[in-house]
Amino acid sequence: MWQLSSPVRHYPWGSRTVIPQLLGLPSPTDQPYAELWMGAHPDAPSVLSDGRTLTEAIAADPAGLLGPTVRERFGDRLPFLMKVLAADKPLSLQAHPTTQQAETGFAAEEAAGIPHDDPTRTFKDPFHKPEILLAITPVEALCGFRPVEESLHCLAKLQLPELMPTIAALARGGLRAAIPQLLALSKRRRESLVRAVAARAASFVAAHDPEFINTYRWAATLAGTYPGDPGVVISLMCNHLRIAPGEAVFLPAGNLHAYLCGAGIEVMASSDNVLRGGLTSKHVDLAALIEVLDFTDGRVPVIHPVLGPGGLRYPTPVEDFDLTRVQVDVDPGVLTTAGPQVVLCAEGDAVLTGTDGDLTVRQGESVFVPAGQAVTARGPAVLYRATTALR
């Protein structure tokens, strides 16, 4: 077992309290702490006590650290990345590609010689990026497209002439017609439309009209942060989720989403492929986004845990990762899995016992456990364990 020193990403939307408090730092901090990355992603890998990155350690001994099943399915790389995500401000509207889309897009941009750090680069690697977010504080999010009939009602209720082309496109051709229509508007028309939508939405909120009140409140708020951004209007057509602590949401390829506020444990396929669709000042590749987006409408289910080996498991339909919440007391609990695992201590102190002895893991600390290693944990502590879903 190896204790991990893991990097923090200081994005402007991050919280100044959640991750610092987890790490035992003075709070609030001077700069936002948006994400704590635990894993072997090449952009920001965790570091071992001997100074090597986890990426380097896996490259040196993939058989011993990953195990034969993971290597056969995913190659010589850790297929998942675990994060603590903490948002005080909304993230951009975004979607992630399927494996085939990622492989095709990555190969095309490699052949074109586009540098990986080019701001117009769309595909950073050839991997898909499904993800799960388990709320540790109340989380609000935009997630997938709400039923079209509901979106039509939400837009029409605002009674704005500026919205008529979008309403007509949605009624005639569905989301596949309405979303590109919005994203292709000229700067002048976008600004006029978003300004009108924000003002009318705010008027419904001020009047305490309960229908769509949370949708309208967020539209007005987002317009203040991103004036003229078509993502403000797109947000009206998205499901608005409120995720309570202990609940989770799974985001498959093509799902348009944005975390608006809150904190959670996030586990994803180890990829950095993000296609933005609004609420951002960064590059939006309209053609690639439309190719990747899943325009299916309907509710997005909230995931509740099931009792699984070691604790409360949050099932997802992918093999890349598996997330379990483990509450251990003074009596040892078994954490052994067939694949590699990353274990984060979120509350209390835990003592992990493996073939190489004991390792104390305190709040905010994380550990990498090689595939198949027999390991038990005793607390009292709350742990989050990421591994693969391969059996």
N, C-alpha and C positions, 0 to 999 in steps of 0.2 A: 504494500500500500504506500502511496506517496501523497503527502500533503501538497496542496496546490497554492501557489501565489497567483491570483487571477487579476487580470486588468479591468479597470473601470473605463467606460466610455462617457465622456462629458459632453453630451449633446445638449443644445439649448433648451429642449423641452423637458429635461430631466428634473427630478426632485432634489432639493437640498437637504432632505431629512431622512428619507426611507433607507437608502443604501448606507449613508454614513452611520445611522443608528444601528443597522445590522452589523456593520464592521467595527462598532465601538468607537467611532470618531466623534469629535465635537460637532454638534448640530444646532442650528443649520450651518451649512458650509458656504464658503464664498462663491463656489461654482456649482452648477448642477451635476448631480451624479445620476446619469440616465440608465446605464446598463452595467452589470457585473457579468463578465463572460467567464465561463468555466468549461474548458475543453481544449481541443487541439486545432481550432480554426486557424489557418495560416496568417490571417490578418491580425489576430490578437490572441495567441495561445497562452494557456496557463504555464507557469514556470515551476519546476520541481526544486527541491531543496539543494540539489547538486548543481543548479544553474542551468541545466538543460530545459528546453521547452518540452511540453508534453508531445508536441509534434515530432521533435527530434528523437525522443525516447521511443515513440511508436515506430518510427522509421528504422531505428536500430534493432528492434525486436518485435516485429509485428505479430509473429506467431505466438509469442509468450503473452503479449499484452491484449491482443484482440481476440485470439482464439480462432480455430479453423472455420467455424460457421460464419462469423462476421467477415473474415477475409474472403471466403468464397462468395459471399453475397455483395460485399461493398468494396473489396480490395483492401489495400494496406493503409486505411485511414479510419479514424473514429467517425462514424456516420452521423453523430448527433452533437449538438451544442446546447449547453444549459446556460440560462441567463437569469438574473434578477432584473426585471424591468420596472422602472419607477417613473411615471409621467405626471408632471404638474401641468403640462400644456399638451395640446393635441399633436399626435404624430401625423405624417402625411397620409393621404389616401394611397393605398398601394396594393399590389397583387404580386404573386409569385408564380413562376412557370412550372409546367410539368417537366419530367426528366427529358422527354423528347424535345420539347420546346427549348429547354436550357442547352441541350447538346447541340441542336441546330443553330441557335442564336450565338452561342459561344464560339462554335467553329467558324461561323461567318465573320464575326468581329475579329477573331484571331487572323483569319485569312486577309482581312482588310487592313491589318496592322494597327488597329486602334489600341493605344496603351491602356493598361488596366486602370490607371489613375485618371484617365481622361473623363471629365465631367459628363460627356455625352455617351460614355460607354454604358451599355444596358446589361449585358450578361458578363458577370465577373468570373463564373465558373460553369462547368457543365452539369450541375446538380439541381434537383428540385428543392423546394423549401416549404414543405408543409410544417405547421407549428401548432402547439397547444399553449394556452396561457391559463394557469391556475391562479385565481385571485387570492392575494393575501391581505388586501384591503379592498373596499368596494371599487369596482372598475366599471367605467362606462366606455362603450365602444360602438363604432359603426362596423357592421359585419354582414356582408352580402346584401343583395337587393330585396327589399320588401315586396310583397305581392303587387303586381302592376296596377291592379284596380285601386289598391290603397295609395300607391304613389300618385296616380291620377287625381284622386280626391285631395291628397295633401297639397299638390301643386295648384289645383283649381280653386281650392279654398282661399288662396291668397288673392285671387281676382286681379291679376296683373297682366296687362297687354303684353309686356315684355316676355312673359312666360308662354304665350300662346304657341310659338313655333316648337318649343320643347314638348308641350302638352300634345300638340298635333303629331309630332314624331313618335311620341310614346304610345299614343292611341293607335296610330297607323302601323308602326313597325316594331313596337315594343322597345325594350331596353337597348337592343342592338342598334336601333335607329336613334334613340334619344341621347345616349351617352356620347357617341361621336359628334353629334350635332352640337352639343354643348362645348366639347373640348376644342372644336374647330372654329368657334366664334372669334371674331376680331377682338383686339384688346379693348377698343372703344365700346363694343356691344357687351363684352363680358363685364366691364366696369359698371355700365348702366344697369344691366340685369342684376348683378349681385347687390348693388346699392339698393335697388327697388325691393328685391327679395328680403334683404336684411331689415329694411324699414318696416315693411308690412308684417314680417314675422315678429318683430319686436312689438308691434302694436297688438297682436293677438296675445302675446305673453303679458303685456301690461294690462290687458283687459281680463286676464286670468281665464281665458278660454281654455278648457281642459283638453280639447281634442288636438292632438299633435303638439302639445305645449312643450314637451321636452325636445322634440325635433326642431321646433321653431326657435326655442331658446338657444340651442346649439348653433343653428344657422346664423342667428344674429351675432353670437359670440365669435364664430369662425370668420365671419365677414369682417369683424373688427381687426382680427389678426392677419387675415389674408384678403385684403380688399381686391375686388376684381377677379378672384380665383373661382373658376367654374366648379371646383370641388364643393363650394358652399351650396350650390344648387343640387349637385349630385348627392350631397348628404341627405337631402329631403327624400331621396328614393332608396335610402339604405335602412336596413334594420338597425334600430337603436337598442343595444343590449345593456342591461344593468346586471353585472355579475357579482354575486355576493361572495365574501371570503369562503373558500372551500369549494366553490363551483369553478368550472373551467369551460373554455370554448376551444374547439378545434377549427383551424383554418386550412382548408385544402388548397391545392393549386387553383389559381383563377379567381379565388374569393377576394373581392374588393373590400378592404377593411382599413380602419384607423382606430388606434387606441386613443381615447379622448382624455382620460385621466385615470389615475389609480396605479396600483402596483401588483406584480404577480411573479410567479415562477414560470419562466418560458422555456420550453424545450422544442427544438426544431431540428430538421435535417441540416447538416453542417454545410450551409451555402450562404452566399451574400447576394443572391439574385433578387433585386427589388425593382419593380417597375412602378413608377409613381404615376398617380392619376389626378393629383390635385392637392390643395392645402400645402403647397411647397413652393419654394423659390428655386428648387433644383430642376434639372432637365426632365421633361416629360416626353418620352418616345411614343407618340400617339399610335403609330402603326403597330409597334410591338405590343403596346398595352392592349389594343383592341384584339390582337391575335391571342393574347394570353387570357383575357377576361372571360370568366364564366358568367353568362348573362341569365342563368337560371334564376327565377325569382322564388321567394318563399321564406319561411321562418328558418332561423338558424338555431339548432337546439343547444341548450346549456348542458354540459356534461356533469353528471354526478358520479362520485366514485363508487367502485365496487370493492368488496373485500378480496384481496389477492395475496400472493406470497409476500410476506413482510409488512403489509399495511394496506392502506387505501389506494387502489390503483385507478388511474384515469385512462380508460381504454380509447384507442384511436385506431383507424383502419390502415395504418402504415407500419412497416417493419423497422424503419430507421430509428425509432425511439419509443420509449415506454417510461411513464412517470408514475411514481408512487410516493405518497406521503406516509412516513413511518414515524410513529410515536413510540418511543422506547422508555421503559422504566428501569428500575435497578436490576430486574431480571433480564438476562441477555435475550435478544431477538435475532433471528437468522436473516442475514442480508445476502447470502450467497446467490449468485446468478450465473447462467452459462456464459453470458457475454461480459464485456467491460462495463464498468459503472462509474459514475461521478456522484458523490454523495455530499450534499450541502447541509450543514447544521444551521438551522434557522432560529432555534430557541434552545437555551440550556447548554449543557456540555455532554458530549457522548464519548465513550471509550470504545473504539473499534478494535476487535481482536482478530488477527489473521494468522497465517502460517509464519509470518515474520515478527510476531509479537503484538503489543498493544500500541495504539495511537490515539491520543486524546485530541478531539476535534471540538473546538469552542464555537460559540455563536459567530456566524459570518465566515467560518473557515470551511474549506471543502477538501475532498480527498478523491484520488483516482484509485480504483481497485481493478487490477487486471482480470481478464476473463477467467471464470471458473474458480477463482480463489475463494476458499472457505473463509467466511467472515461473519462475526456476530457483533452486535452493538448493545450497549447498556447506557442508561441515562441517569436521570430523566432528561429527555431532549426530544425535539421535533426535527426530523431529517427529511430532506427531499432527495429521492434517488432516481437518477436517469440512467437507463440502460437501453438496449435494443429490445424489440418485440419478437426477435427470433427465438424459436424454441428448439 
